[in-house]
Amino acid sequence: MRVLLVENHDVFAQIVTERFLAGHDVTRVATLREARDLLASARFAVVLVDYDLDDAKGDELVRWLAAHAPDTRTIGISSRPDGNAALHAAGANAICAKQDFARIAELLDELDQ
């Protein structure tokens, strides 16, 4: 599955990509701007979105995707409950808190059906 990981923490991104997303084609960006630029020219099956990005909040990207790429599924991946609540309220298809990331494969399988 082609996955866009929008995550600004290098260590977390590296660990989850190697440990939990190794069977997927993962592209990682660290900012909302990079994500929008990439999504303007490339398609992904799913976008994993953190809430606290360096240049904006992830819920902005979830709303942008709903308007510009409504077929793209999104999963909110904040470590904070309020961040995940905001991502969900913005329209994320699912939530996977960072501390529960071991279940990301299950969520990806559910969204792929």
C-alpha positions in Angstrom: 0.0 0.0 0.0 1.3 3.5 -0.8 1.4 5.5 2.4 2.2 9.1 3.1 3.5 9.7 6.6 3.1 13.3 7.7 5.3 13.3 10.8 7.9 15.8 12.1 9.7 13.6 14.7 12.5 11.9 12.9 13.1 9.1 15.4 9.4 8.1 15.6 9.1 8.2 11.8 12.1 5.9 11.4 11.0 3.4 14.0 7.4 3.1 12.8 8.5 2.9 9.2 10.9 0.1 9.9 8.9 -1.8 12.5 5.2 -1.3 11.6 5.1 -0.1 8.0 8.0 -2.1 6.4 5.6 -4.0 4.1 4.3 -0.7 2.6 5.6 1.9 0.2 6.1 4.8 2.7 7.0 8.4 1.8 7.5 10.7 4.8 7.2 14.5 4.9 7.5 16.7 8.0 5.3 19.6 7.2 1.8 20.5 6.0 3.3 22.4 3.1 5.4 19.4 2.0 2.4 17.2 2.2 0.2 19.5 0.1 2.9 19.9 -2.5 3.4 16.2 -2.8 -0.3 15.4 -2.8 -0.8 17.8 -5.6 1.2 15.5 -7.9 1.1 12.1 -6.3 -1.6 9.7 -5.1 -1.5 7.7 -1.9 -3.9 5.0 -0.6 -3.7 6.5 2.9 -2.2 9.5 4.7 -1.0 9.1 8.3 -1.2 12.6 9.9 0.3 13.8 13.1 -1.5 16.7 14.8 1.5 18.9 16.0 3.5 19.7 12.9 6.1 22.4 12.6 4.1 24.7 10.3 0.5 23.9 11.2 -1.9 21.5 12.9 -2.6 18.2 11.1 -6.4 18.8 11.1 -5.8 21.4 8.5 -4.4 18.7 6.2 -7.3 16.4 6.9 -9.8 19.1 5.9 -7.7 20.0 2.8 -7.7 16.3 1.8 -11.5 16.1 2.2 -11.9 19.0 -0.2 -9.2 18.2 -2.7 -8.8 14.4 -2.6 -11.9 12.9 -1.0 -11.0 9.3 -1.9 -7.8 9.5 0.0 -8.2 7.9 3.4 -6.6 9.4 6.5 -5.5 8.1 9.9 -4.8 10.5 12.7 -1.6 9.5 14.7 -1.2 12.1 17.5 0.2 11.1 20.9 -2.2 13.6 22.5 -5.9 12.8 23.0 -6.9 16.3 22.1 -4.9 16.1 18.9 -6.6 12.9 17.9 -10.0 14.4 18.7 -9.2 17.3 16.5 -8.1 15.0 13.6 -11.2 12.9 14.0 -13.5 16.0 14.1 -11.8 17.2 10.9 -12.8 14.0 9.2 -10.0 11.4 9.6 -11.2 8.0 8.7 -9.5 6.4 11.8 -7.3 7.3 14.7 -4.2 5.4 15.9 -2.6 7.1 18.9 1.2 6.9 18.7 1.3 4.7 21.9 -1.0 2.2 20.1 0.9 2.1 16.9 1.3 -1.6 17.1 -2.3 -1.8 15.7 -1.6 0.3 12.6 -1.4 -2.8 10.4 -4.9 -3.8 11.5 -6.3 -0.3 10.7 -4.6 -0.3 7.3 -6.1 -3.7 6.5 -9.6 -2.4 7.6 -9.3 0.7 5.4 -8.0 -1.4 2.5 -11.2 -3.5 2.4 
